Amino acid sequence: MNPSAMTSPALDRRALSDFRALAGRIDGNGPRYTSYPTADRFRNGPDLSLYHDALDACRADAPAPLSLYLHIPFCENICYYCGCNKIITRDHGRSARYVSYLGREMALVAGRLGTRRQVIQSHWGGGTPTFLNPEEMRRVMALLNTHFALAADGEHSIEIDPRRVDQDRMALLAELGFNRVSLGVQDFDPEVQQAIHRIQPFEETRAVVDAARALGFRSVSLDLIYGLPHQTAARFGRTIDQVLALRPDRLSVYSYAHLPHVFKPQRRIDENALPPAGEKLDILVSTIERLTAEGYVYIGMDHFALPDDDLAVAQREGRLQRNFQGYSTHAGYDQVGLGISAIGAIAGRYVQNARTLDDYYGALDQGRLPLARGVAMTADDHLRREIIGDLMCNGVLELPAIEARHGIDFKRTFPAELAELDRLSADGLVRCEPGRITVTPLGRLLVRRVAMVFDRYLRDDAARPVDNGARAANDGAQPIRIVPRYSRVV
C-alpha cells in the first residue's frame, strides 16, 4: 500500500480554502466509523449465544493478543455538554460495588476464553475512571492481571479529569502500569467553562501534564471541544496558545453536537450562546491551520499528533487503524469490552453490554454475561469495513489487493459507489486512477463523506424514512458540514 496521500505533515492553504467553500455545501448525516456496521445497526436483545460464539472463535486463536476497553461510568459533577454514558454521584459505595461486578464479568469472559490471554492495548474510559479511589483502582488492576496478561510493552491508557488528580494519584497510575494518559480540557476560557459547568484552570492542567512527563508516561493527550457556548475563532485560538505551551503528544479536537432532546444535561446550555455554523467552521479551520503550522500531523477526523508519535508513525507506514477509541495502532486485535455500555469486537461479532447498572448487575447476578445488543458481520460487512478503514486511515484503496483478498471484481461489485466517487472526484475529494482510489488533502478534511460512499446500510436507508434523532443518539450522526463531533460510542 502507498499511504502517501495521508502522510503530509501539514495541510496546504488551498485545501483549507476549498474546505471552507465545500463544507457549507455538502450536507447530510453520517457516522464516525469507529465500527462497521456502525453501533446504530446493532440488534437489541440478541441471544447470548452471539457473545459465546464470538468468545469461542476468539479462543481458537489463542496466540493472538487482545485489546481491552473498561468503562467506569461515575462522575462527581455533570458537564453540560457531555453525551457519554455516565452516573453522577459522590458515593464511593456505588463504585466499590461496581468494581466487584467488574470482577465477575472478567471471570466469565476469561473463563470462556479458556486461557489467560495477553492484552497488548488497554484503555479505561468513562465517565471518569479516576473517580475510583486508589484502593478501588488497585483492585481493578489486580482483577485484570488475574484474568488477563497485560503486556509490559503494550499501550495502557486512562482518561483522567485534571481536577480530580494530584501528583500522588499520577504516581499511582504509573505504578499500576499505565503509560498513556488522556486529559479532558475542552476549553480554557473562563466564560466557556462557566457555561458548560466545568471550571478547570490552566495551571491545574499544566501540573498534571508536568507530573505525567516527570513520571515517564509515553504519551500525553488532550481533548478539546469546539462549538461550545461563547466560543469564537479568536477566543478558541487563545486556548490553542495555552495547549501548545503544554505540547501534548496527541490532540483530539471534537465538534460539539447540540442534541438536548437526546442528552438532557445539554438543556442547561444557552442555545443563543452557541457559535453560528460559519463561526464554528472558522474555529475548526483556524485550529487546523495553527496546529499543523506548529508541527502537528493531521491524522484525520479529530486527531492530531506530533510527528514522532506512534499514530503519526503508523500513518506514514500505512498501518493506521480505527476502533471504538478512534484512530489506533492496535485496532486489528479482538477487543473485549468490560463494564456498562462497553462494546467488544470479537471474531467478526460486535457486542455491547447493558447500559444501566440495574441491567448489568441483574445479568451478572444470574451468572450470565450482560449483553444488551450486537451483530454478526456478513462477508459484505467485512469487505466494506476494510474499504472504509483504508479510506479513513491511510487514504488509499489498492483495488487489485482488495479484489484478491475478497475474490471480487471491484467494478462489478461497486458500480453505484464508483459513480458517486466520480462526483466526489469532481469536487476534489478523491482521485480515481486505474487500480487505485486516493483521498486528496481536501478529502482528508471530509473523509467521512468519502467513507459513506461504501456504507451499504446508508444506501438501504435512502429508500425509507429515517429517524435521525434516534440515529444520532446511537452513533453520533451529524451534519457533515460540522466535522468532526464530540461523541463516544460507549
Secondary structure as the mmCIF struct_conf table of DSSP 4:
data_model
#
loop_
_struct_conf.conf_type_id
_struct_conf.id
_struct_conf.beg_label_comp_id
_struct_conf.beg_label_asym_id
_struct_conf.beg_label_seq_id
_struct_conf.end_label_comp_id
_struct_conf.end_label_asym_id
_struct_conf.end_label_seq_id
HELX_RH_3T_P HELX_RH_3T_P1 PRO A 3 MET A 6
BEND BEND1 PRO A 9 ALA A 10
HELX_RH_AL_P HELX_RH_AL_P1 ARG A 13 ALA A 23
TURN_TY1_P TURN_TY1_P1 GLY A 24 ARG A 25
STRN STRN1 ASN A 29 GLY A 30
BEND BEND2 THR A 34 PRO A 37
HELX_RH_3T_P HELX_RH_3T_P2 ALA A 39 ARG A 41
BEND BEND3 PHE A 42 PHE A 42
STRN STRN2 ARG A 43 ASN A 44
BEND BEND4 GLY A 45 GLY A 45
TURN_TY1_P TURN_TY1_P2 LEU A 48 LEU A 48
HELX_RH_AL_P HELX_RH_AL_P2 SER A 49 ARG A 59
TURN_TY1_P TURN_TY1_P3 ALA A 60 PRO A 63
BEND BEND5 ALA A 64 ALA A 64
STRN STRN3 LEU A 66 ILE A 72
STRN STRN4 PHE A 74 CYS A 75
BEND BEND6 GLU A 76 ASN A 77
TURN_TY1_P TURN_TY1_P4 TYR A 80 TYR A 81
BEND BEND7 CYS A 84 CYS A 84
STRN STRN5 ILE A 87 ILE A 88
HELX_RH_AL_P HELX_RH_AL_P3 HIS A 92 LEU A 113
BEND BEND8 THR A 115 THR A 115
STRN STRN6 GLN A 118 GLY A 126
BEND BEND9 GLY A 127 GLY A 127
HELX_RH_3T_P HELX_RH_3T_P3 PRO A 129 PHE A 131
BEND BEND10 LEU A 132 LEU A 132
HELX_RH_AL_P HELX_RH_AL_P4 PRO A 134 HIS A 147
BEND BEND11 PHE A 148 PHE A 148
STRN STRN7 ALA A 149 ILE A 160
HELX_RH_3T_P HELX_RH_3T_P4 PRO A 162 ARG A 164
HELX_RH_AL_P HELX_RH_AL_P5 GLN A 167 LEU A 176
TURN_TY1_P TURN_TY1_P5 GLY A 177 GLY A 177
STRN STRN8 ARG A 180 GLN A 186
HELX_RH_AL_P HELX_RH_AL_P6 PRO A 190 ILE A 196
TURN_TY1_P TURN_TY1_P6 HIS A 197 HIS A 197
HELX_RH_AL_P HELX_RH_AL_P7 PHE A 202 ALA A 214
TURN_TY1_P TURN_TY1_P7 LEU A 215 GLY A 216
BEND BEND12 ARG A 218 ARG A 218
STRN STRN9 SER A 219 TYR A 226
BEND BEND13 GLY A 227 GLY A 227
TURN_TY1_P TURN_TY1_P8 PRO A 229 HIS A 230
HELX_RH_AL_P HELX_RH_AL_P8 ALA A 233 LEU A 246
BEND BEND14 ASP A 249 ASP A 249
STRN STRN10 ARG A 250 SER A 255
HELX_LH_PP_P HELX_LH_PP_P1 TYR A 256 TYR A 256
TURN_TY1_P TURN_TY1_P9 PRO A 260 VAL A 262
HELX_RH_3T_P HELX_RH_3T_P5 LYS A 264 ARG A 268
BEND BEND15 ILE A 269 ILE A 269
HELX_RH_3T_P HELX_RH_3T_P6 GLU A 271 ALA A 273
BEND BEND16 LEU A 274 LEU A 274
HELX_LH_PP_P HELX_LH_PP_P2 PRO A 275 PRO A 276
HELX_RH_AL_P HELX_RH_AL_P9 ALA A 277 ALA A 293
TURN_TY1_P TURN_TY1_P10 GLU A 294 GLY A 295
STRN STRN11 VAL A 297 GLY A 300
TURN_TY1_P TURN_TY1_P11 MET A 301 ASP A 302
STRN STRN12 HIS A 303 ALA A 305
TURN_TY1_P TURN_TY1_P12 PRO A 307 ASP A 308
BEND BEND17 ASP A 309 ASP A 309
HELX_RH_AL_P HELX_RH_AL_P10 ASP A 310 ARG A 316
TURN_TY1_P TURN_TY1_P13 GLU A 317 GLY A 318
STRN STRN13 GLN A 321 ASN A 323
TURN_TY1_P TURN_TY1_P14 PHE A 324 GLN A 325
STRN STRN14 GLY A 326 SER A 328
BEND BEND18 THR A 329 HIS A 330
TURN_TY1_P TURN_TY1_P15 ALA A 331 GLY A 332
BEND BEND19 TYR A 333 TYR A 333
STRN STRN15 GLN A 335 LEU A 338
BEND BEND20 GLY A 339 GLY A 339
TURN_TY1_P TURN_TY1_P16 ILE A 340 SER A 341
STRN STRN16 ILE A 343 ILE A 346
TURN_TY1_P TURN_TY1_P17 ALA A 347 GLY A 348
STRN STRN17 ARG A 349 ASN A 353
BEND BEND21 ARG A 355 THR A 356
HELX_RH_AL_P HELX_RH_AL_P11 LEU A 357 ASP A 365
TURN_TY1_P TURN_TY1_P18 GLN A 366 GLY A 367
BEND BEND22 ARG A 368 ARG A 368
STRN STRN18 LEU A 371 ALA A 376
HELX_LH_PP_P HELX_LH_PP_P3 MET A 377 THR A 378
HELX_RH_AL_P HELX_RH_AL_P12 ALA A 379 CYS A 393
TURN_TY1_P TURN_TY1_P19 ASN A 394 ASN A 394
BEND BEND23 GLY A 395 GLY A 395
STRN STRN19 VAL A 396 GLU A 398
HELX_RH_AL_P HELX_RH_AL_P13 LEU A 399 HIS A 406
TURN_TY1_P TURN_TY1_P20 GLY A 407 GLY A 407
HELX_RH_AL_P HELX_RH_AL_P14 PHE A 410 THR A 413
HELX_RH_AL_P HELX_RH_AL_P15 PRO A 415 ALA A 426
TURN_TY1_P TURN_TY1_P21 ASP A 427 GLY A 428
BEND BEND24 LEU A 429 LEU A 429
STRN STRN20 VAL A 430 GLU A 433
TURN_TY1_P TURN_TY1_P22 PRO A 434 GLY A 435
STRN STRN21 ARG A 436 VAL A 439
HELX_RH_AL_P HELX_RH_AL_P16 PRO A 441 LEU A 445
TURN_TY1_P TURN_TY1_P23 LEU A 446 LEU A 446
HELX_RH_AL_P HELX_RH_AL_P17 VAL A 447 ALA A 451
HELX_RH_3T_P HELX_RH_3T_P7 MET A 452 PHE A 454
HELX_RH_AL_P HELX_RH_AL_P18 ARG A 456 ASP A 461
TURN_TY1_P TURN_TY1_P24 ALA A 462 ALA A 463
BEND BEND25 ARG A 464 ARG A 464
HELX_RH_AL_P HELX_RH_AL_P19 ASN A 468 ASP A 475
STRN STRN22 GLN A 478 PRO A 479
TURN_TY1_P TURN_TY1_P25 ILE A 480 ARG A 481
BEND BEND26 ILE A 482 ILE A 482
BEND BEND27 PRO A 484 PRO A 484
#
